[in-house]
Amino acid sequence: MKTIFYAIAPVAIIAGLAFNSITPLAIGSKMPKAELKMLSVSGKEISIKEVMKDKGVLVMFSCNTCPYVIKNQQRTKAIGDYAQKMNVGVIILNSNEAQRSDDEAFTEMKKYAVAQKYDWNYVVDKNSEVANAFGANRTPECFLFDKSGTLVYHGAIDDSPTNPGSVHRQHLKEAINELAQGKEITVKESRSAGCGIKRI
């Protein structure tokens, strides 16, 4: 009986991972849930459409506790500041609905935003609704849209999510530069590394 269990267990784990994996929004797709209001740490309800600036908007899925998010904290702050400087709006979504009563609670999000000196909206993605619509799977994970709401870049901040000392190309920054200049995005997709979004 034990032999059968051990033989089945890995298959069940793999099947579970496959089931939880959602296909990401394709490059060139229009932004879903653009007008959905979400609660920001500011206490206001706001939509992605309202955050958008003249050149577009950066939507990042993140959280408070993922080790990969922690490794990217300085880079997240830097790219958020840079995006706004380039007239691209910024909004960060916390979609970890399964941990909403714990480390990803709204009160903890407010503390985290203050500690990280966020100068943009950090919002609750209730029931992971936007993450599901975007096909976001991990934290951090970035989606860059142009002013028409079309997806032009999806993936990581740079080419070394786990080690800031080994970065050779800042994918997201280059995409923002090209977007601001009205150019075709050279690298449209990159591999995100991070924790899985904790859906209910």
C-alpha angles and dihedrals in degrees: 000000000000090000091056091048094051090048092051098042098073090048090052091050092050091047090050092052091049091049092052094048112098124197109248123236110275122244108265093033122132117247113266122213090018093152098040110125115229131185112254126203085248087070093247128113112237139170130219089245090059091052094051117111132199095284099038141268139284115219115192127184109213143137144199105265116028111122089224091054089050090051088051098044097108092041091050091053092045096049092044091053091045094049091053090047088055091051095257116133120232132212128166120204127204106205098169093120094159090064098041092117092050135035093343095053118134091250090054090048090055091052091047093050091052092047091050092044092233112193094192141054118296106190143186112247095206114216088356087276097152093039089054092048092048094042090235112171108174150024122280101027125150134211119185118196129188123230091276091057095253119144110243102163135023130177141044132354091244143345096276110050093164099046122035090191092065100053114135100165131026097213098183095045091050090048090051090050092051092045092052090049093049092245131140111267108252098203108031099173137028136172116270118211118200150097120311116258108257103232123181 
